[in-house]
Amino acid sequence: MIYLVVALIIGAANCVNRMVNVKAGQVFGTANGALINYLEATVLAIALVFITGKGAELAPAHLASVPLWVYLGGVAGLLAMVLIIAATPRTNAFISAVLTLAGNLGMSLVLDYLFYEMFSWKRVIGVCLVLTGAAWIEWQKSEHAKKQK
């Protein structure tokens, strides 16, 4: 049960993160908005490393021993942040969140299969339902806009 609550908190934090970074991108530019986010995250992560007593893991020898594929998470995160900053103002927070969720779910299907050899058509149908809901909301919005003209 605690993990479900944590997952909800993560979702809420991601939404706040997305919108704050979109606003930072609008004020400072896309690249600078992403840079501000990652500098802040780096400072907080370094503080967390020292608070937990794992400061030795920042030694150059240890960092060099980390497999290169581990750094892919940072690259993917930066790419996601830049795309969120660029795309969200052109949609809206709700549609951006739904499509981000659909992307997360879709990639989770792929990664579950690649790493754990798990696959379920029920999960695929669930992702399709999320995408259908987002498309329906956008269709409703465009129909409403046509009636306003």
Backbone as CSV, one residue per row, in Angstrom:
resi,resn,N_x,N_y,N_z,CA_x,CA_y,CA_z,C_x,C_y,C_z
1,MET,0.816,-1.192,0.000,0.000,0.000,0.000,0.864,1.263,0.000
2,ILE,1.945,1.238,0.756,2.809,2.414,0.833,3.393,2.755,-0.532
3,TYR,3.676,1.733,-1.353,4.250,1.984,-2.675,3.235,2.645,-3.603
4,LEU,1.955,2.359,-3.417,0.924,3.024,-4.212,0.837,4.502,-3.848
5,VAL,0.929,4.807,-2.567,0.928,6.202,-2.121,2.166,6.917,-2.649
6,VAL,3.310,6.260,-2.564,4.553,6.847,-3.087,4.422,7.109,-4.584
7,ALA,3.832,6.177,-5.325,3.642,6.360,-6.769,2.758,7.568,-7.054
8,LEU,1.713,7.773,-6.260,0.860,8.950,-6.423,1.629,10.234,-6.139
9,ILE,2.457,10.214,-5.116,3.278,11.386,-4.785,4.256,11.674,-5.917
10,ILE,4.852,10.627,-6.480,5.775,10.792,-7.609,5.049,11.433,-8.784
11,GLY,3.844,10.964,-9.071,3.074,11.534,-10.167,2.784,13.008,-9.954
12,ALA,2.387,13.362,-8.744,2.115,14.765,-8.438,3.394,15.597,-8.533
13,ALA,4.491,15.075,-8.010,5.770,15.795,-8.077,6.215,15.977,-9.527
14,ASN,6.008,14.958,-10.360,6.374,15.076,-11.777,5.557,16.157,-12.470
15,CYS,4.298,16.270,-12.132,3.449,17.297,-12.730,3.918,18.689,-12.312
16,VAL,4.210,18.866,-11.036,4.729,20.156,-10.562,6.065,20.446,-11.238
17,ASN,6.949,19.449,-11.301,8.248,19.591,-11.950,8.067,20.035,-13.395
18,ARG,7.152,19.385,-14.105,6.918,19.702,-15.512,6.512,21.165,-15.668
19,MET,5.536,21.600,-14.902,5.032,22.955,-15.087,6.021,24.021,-14.632
20,VAL,6.754,23.765,-13.561,7.780,24.725,-13.133,8.859,24.843,-14.203
21,ASN,9.251,23.721,-14.772,10.283,23.763,-15.805,9.787,24.385,-17.098
22,VAL,8.514,24.202,-17.417,7.941,24.877,-18.586,7.996,26.388,-18.381
23,LYS,7.609,26.837,-17.189,7.660,28.274,-16.899,9.100,28.785,-16.927
24,ALA,10.041,28.006,-16.393,11.457,28.398,-16.438,11.924,28.490,-17.888
25,GLY,11.475,27.557,-18.717,11.832,27.588,-20.134,11.261,28.804,-20.838
26,GLN,10.043,29.206,-20.464,9.440,30.390,-21.065,10.175,31.661,-20.641
27,VAL,10.620,31.703,-19.396,11.288,32.902,-18.882,12.750,32.973,-19.335
28,PHE,13.458,31.836,-19.251,14.894,31.834,-19.503,15.307,31.196,-20.822
29,GLY,14.369,30.572,-21.530,14.694,29.836,-22.753,14.761,28.343,-22.446
30,THR,14.536,27.549,-23.474,14.469,26.098,-23.288,15.752,25.526,-22.700
31,ALA,16.890,25.830,-23.305,18.161,25.261,-22.835,18.485,25.736,-21.423
32,ASN,18.289,27.018,-21.153,18.586,27.538,-19.815,17.615,26.991,-18.775
33,GLY,16.350,26.815,-19.152,15.381,26.225,-18.231,15.772,24.811,-17.840
34,ALA,16.217,24.013,-18.829,16.671,22.651,-18.542,17.949,22.676,-17.706
35,LEU,18.847,23.603,-18.020,20.099,23.702,-17.270,19.835,24.043,-15.803
36,ILE,18.926,24.969,-15.565,18.582,25.331,-14.179,18.069,24.107,-13.436
37,ASN,17.190,23.334,-14.082,16.645,22.124,-13.469,17.754,21.142,-13.126
38,TYR,18.651,20.894,-14.058,19.685,19.892,-13.829,20.761,20.376,-12.859
39,LEU,21.063,21.671,-12.840,22.012,22.180,-11.835,21.441,22.027,-10.436
40,GLU,20.174,22.374,-10.293,19.519,22.231,-8.990,19.492,20.760,-8.569
41,ALA,19.128,19.883,-9.491,19.077,18.452,-9.184,20.466,17.917,-8.833
42,THR,21.491,18.401,-9.513,22.856,17.954,-9.223,23.275,18.353,-7.818
43,VAL,22.999,19.593,-7.460,23.345,20.064,-6.111,22.612,19.243,-5.056
44,LEU,21.319,19.011,-5.263,20.543,18.226,-4.301,21.026,16.772,-4.241
45,ALA,21.371,16.200,-5.382,21.863,14.817,-5.402,23.204,14.701,-4.686
46,ILE,24.080,15.662,-4.898,25.381,15.645,-4.207,25.164,15.783,-2.699
47,ALA,24.272,16.661,-2.294,23.963,16.802,-0.865,23.425,15.487,-0.311
48,LEU,22.542,14.826,-1.045,21.987,13.547,-0.603,23.069,12.482,-0.472
49,VAL,24.018,12.475,-1.409,25.123,11.515,-1.347,25.919,11.713,-0.055
50,PHE,26.210,12.958,0.284,26.980,13.211,1.495,26.163,12.974,2.760
51,ILE,24.879,13.295,2.716,24.021,13.056,3.884,23.935,11.559,4.192
52,THR,23.891,10.742,3.144,23.796,9.288,3.339,25.145,8.642,3.598
53,GLY,26.210,9.442,3.601,27.542,8.907,3.897,28.176,8.149,2.749
54,LYS,27.761,8.423,1.528,28.281,7.716,0.358,29.170,8.622,-0.493
55,GLY,29.783,9.608,0.109,30.602,10.576,-0.621,31.732,9.957,-1.416
56,ALA,32.237,8.818,-0.991,33.332,8.158,-1.715,32.901,7.733,-3.115
57,GLU,31.600,7.597,-3.333,31.125,7.199,-4.651,31.281,8.307,-5.691
58,LEU,31.645,9.507,-5.254,31.898,10.602,-6.188,33.357,10.656,-6.633
59,ALA,34.179,9.750,-6.136,35.587,9.717,-6.530,35.686,9.403,-8.022
60,PRO,36.609,10.064,-8.720,36.752,9.823,-10.164,36.932,8.347,-10.525
61,ALA,37.675,7.597,-9.707,37.887,6.176,-10.004,36.566,5.415,-9.958
62,HIS,35.714,5.743,-8.991,34.420,5.070,-8.898,33.522,5.461,-10.068
63,LEU,33.480,6.754,-10.393,32.654,7.213,-11.503,33.094,6.588,-12.827
64,ALA,34.397,6.413,-12.980,34.922,5.788,-14.208,34.569,4.309,-14.293
65,SER,34.313,3.677,-13.150,33.992,2.252,-13.157,32.517,1.971,-13.454
66,VAL,31.705,3.017,-13.471,30.277,2.848,-13.740,30.099,2.549,-15.231
67,PRO,29.342,1.516,-15.561,29.128,1.205,-16.986,28.467,2.382,-17.712
68,LEU,28.844,2.592,-18.956,28.340,3.729,-19.717,26.814,3.724,-19.860
69,TRP,26.211,2.545,-19.929,24.763,2.492,-20.115,24.008,3.126,-18.938
70,VAL,24.638,3.193,-17.769,23.989,3.790,-16.593,23.753,5.283,-16.822
71,TYR,24.646,5.917,-17.559,24.509,7.345,-17.818,23.393,7.656,-18.818
72,LEU,22.853,6.633,-19.462,21.751,6.824,-20.393,20.527,7.421,-19.694
73,GLY,20.360,7.125,-18.417,19.237,7.692,-17.665,19.287,9.215,-17.638
74,GLY,20.465,9.766,-17.433,20.615,11.221,-17.429,20.361,11.820,-18.800
75,VAL,20.846,11.141,-19.836,20.625,11.616,-21.209,19.135,11.589,-21.537
76,ALA,18.468,10.494,-21.184,17.030,10.385,-21.444,16.262,11.430,-20.643
77,GLY,16.669,11.662,-19.406,16.011,12.667,-18.576,16.163,14.066,-19.142
78,LEU,17.360,14.389,-19.620,17.591,15.710,-20.209,16.775,15.876,-21.487
79,LEU,16.769,14.842,-22.324,15.970,14.898,-23.550,14.495,15.104,-23.217
80,ALA,14.008,14.347,-22.244,12.607,14.483,-21.838,12.324,15.894,-21.329
81,MET,13.232,16.436,-20.525,13.026,17.776,-19.965,12.969,18.831,-21.066
82,VAL,13.884,18.763,-22.017,13.904,19.739,-23.110,12.614,19.633,-23.935
83,LEU,12.192,18.403,-24.225,10.963,18.219,-25.002,9.731,18.695,-24.238
84,ILE,9.698,18.461,-22.939,8.575,18.938,-22.120,8.524,20.462,-22.119
85,ILE,9.680,21.088,-21.942,9.727,22.553,-21.917,9.274,23.123,-23.260
86,ALA,9.661,22.458,-24.345,9.308,22.956,-25.676,7.860,22.650,-26.050
87,ALA,7.338,21.495,-25.660,6.037,21.057,-26.158,4.850,21.453,-25.282
88,THR,5.004,21.464,-23.972,3.861,21.694,-23.087,3.153,23.025,-23.345
89,PRO,3.864,24.125,-23.579,3.139,25.378,-23.839,2.281,25.324,-25.109
90,ARG,2.577,24.405,-26.009,1.819,24.303,-27.255,0.609,23.385,-27.123
91,THR,0.505,22.684,-25.997,-0.679,21.861,-25.723,-1.324,22.458,-24.490
92,ASN,-1.413,21.684,-23.436,-1.804,22.197,-22.124,-1.318,21.191,-21.093
93,ALA,-1.421,21.547,-19.825,-0.859,20.696,-18.773,-1.512,19.325,-18.739
94,PHE,-2.831,19.271,-18.929,-3.531,17.988,-18.836,-3.138,17.054,-19.975
95,ILE,-3.215,17.545,-21.200,-2.874,16.695,-22.348,-1.405,16.304,-22.286
96,SER,-0.547,17.228,-21.904,0.867,16.903,-21.768,1.073,15.795,-20.740
97,ALA,0.364,15.887,-19.619,0.492,14.862,-18.578,-0.032,13.517,-19.067
98,VAL,-1.166,13.518,-19.774,-1.740,12.264,-20.271,-0.818,11.624,-21.302
99,LEU,-0.302,12.431,-22.222,0.589,11.870,-23.243,1.921,11.413,-22.648
100,THR,2.412,12.149,-21.649,3.621,11.702,-20.949,3.360,10.371,-20.260
101,LEU,2.203,10.251,-19.640,1.825,8.988,-19.004,1.749,7.865,-20.037
102,ALA,1.143,8.154,-21.183,1.042,7.132,-22.236,2.433,6.722,-22.715
103,GLY,3.334,7.685,-22.869,4.711,7.362,-23.250,5.403,6.531,-22.181
104,ASN,5.187,6.906,-20.919,5.760,6.128,-19.813,5.232,4.698,-19.821
105,LEU,3.918,4.573,-19.996,3.317,3.239,-19.995,3.802,2.415,-21.183
106,GLY,3.852,3.041,-22.344,4.312,2.331,-23.534,5.745,1.851,-23.397
107,MET,6.623,2.725,-22.928,8.017,2.320,-22.751,8.138,1.303,-21.630
108,SER,7.287,1.392,-20.624,7.296,0.388,-19.554,6.946,-0.984,-20.101
109,LEU,6.003,-1.029,-21.044,5.673,-2.310,-21.686,6.901,-2.898,-22.364
110,VAL,7.616,-2.058,-23.107,8.810,-2.508,-23.831,9.895,-2.961,-22.852
111,LEU,10.157,-2.147,-21.837,11.238,-2.472,-20.895,10.906,-3.690,-20.037
112,ASP,9.641,-3.828,-19.628,9.243,-5.037,-18.892,9.500,-6.278,-19.734
113,TYR,9.217,-6.178,-21.024,9.444,-7.316,-21.902,10.941,-7.583,-22.079
114,LEU,11.722,-6.519,-22.317,13.163,-6.696,-22.549,13.912,-7.178,-21.310
115,PHE,13.592,-6.606,-20.153,14.346,-6.921,-18.941,13.778,-8.097,-18.147
116,TYR,12.463,-8.258,-18.171,11.840,-9.269,-17.315,11.041,-10.317,-18.089
117,GLU,11.025,-10.179,-19.421,10.269,-11.086,-20.281,8.806,-11.185,-19.860
118,MET,8.248,-10.047,-19.472,6.845,-9.954,-19.077,6.079,-9.229,-20.177
119,PHE,4.937,-9.766,-20.544,4.083,-9.118,-21.535,2.631,-9.452,-21.215
120,SER,1.760,-8.455,-21.417,0.336,-8.668,-21.185,-0.459,-7.813,-22.161
121,TRP,-1.376,-8.457,-22.873,-2.249,-7.708,-23.773,-3.155,-6.771,-22.991
122,LYS,-3.465,-7.106,-21.753,-4.288,-6.224,-20.924,-3.577,-4.880,-20.719
123,ARG,-2.267,-4.927,-20.547,-1.503,-3.685,-20.390,-1.511,-2.880,-21.688
124,VAL,-1.364,-3.552,-22.808,-1.401,-2.878,-24.111,-2.757,-2.202,-24.302
125,ILE,-3.820,-2.908,-23.970,-5.168,-2.337,-24.085,-5.308,-1.129,-23.162
126,GLY,-4.753,-1.214,-21.964,-4.793,-0.084,-21.033,-4.108,1.153,-21.604
127,VAL,-2.940,0.977,-22.207,-2.237,2.108,-22.829,-3.085,2.675,-23.968
128,CYS,-3.681,1.799,-24.761,-4.549,2.250,-25.862,-5.753,3.037,-25.331
129,LEU,-6.303,2.612,-24.207,-7.428,3.346,-23.614,-7.004,4.743,-23.156
130,VAL,-5.809,4.846,-22.580,-5.300,6.154,-22.164,-5.151,7.062,-23.384
131,LEU,-4.570,6.539,-24.453,-4.405,7.334,-25.675,-5.753,7.712,-26.285
132,THR,-6.701,6.786,-26.245,-8.044,7.072,-26.752,-8.693,8.190,-25.938
133,GLY,-8.538,8.151,-24.628,-9.078,9.209,-23.774,-8.467,10.557,-24.088
134,ALA,-7.162,10.610,-24.293,-6.492,11.873,-24.625,-6.978,12.392,-25.974
135,ALA,-7.105,11.494,-26.960,-7.591,11.897,-28.283,-9.028,12.407,-28.196
136,TRP,-9.849,11.749,-27.401,-11.238,12.156,-27.248,-11.323,13.545,-26.619
137,ILE,-10.514,13.812,-25.607,-10.497,15.127,-24.958,-10.093,16.208,-25.964
138,GLU,-9.071,15.936,-26.762,-8.627,16.901,-27.767,-9.722,17.120,-28.813
139,TRP,-10.403,16.060,-29.221,-11.487,16.172,-30.193,-12.604,17.032,-29.629
140,GLN,-12.974,16.791,-28.361,-14.015,17.582,-27.704,-13.616,19.060,-27.654
141,LYS,-12.356,19.310,-27.357,-11.872,20.682,-27.274,-11.952,21.370,-28.638
142,SER,-11.570,20.670,-29.703,-11.620,21.264,-31.044,-13.069,21.480,-31.488
143,GLU,-13.963,20.566,-31.136,-15.383,20.743,-31.461,-15.950,21.953,-30.740
144,HIS,-15.567,22.132,-29.497,-16.033,23.294,-28.720,-15.501,24.587,-29.346
145,ALA,-14.242,24.580,-29.782,-13.658,25.768,-30.393,-14.353,26.099,-31.704
146,LYS,-14.751,25.085,-32.483,-15.468,25.315,-33.745,-16.820,25.961,-33.472
147,LYS,-17.498,25.528,-32.417,-18.818,26.088,-32.080,-18.707,27.521,-31.612
148,GLN,-17.573,27.889,-31.027,-17.379,29.257,-30.537,-17.199,30.254,-31.680
149,LYS,-16.785,29.764,-32.862,-16.515,30.666,-33.999,-17.742,31.077,-34.693
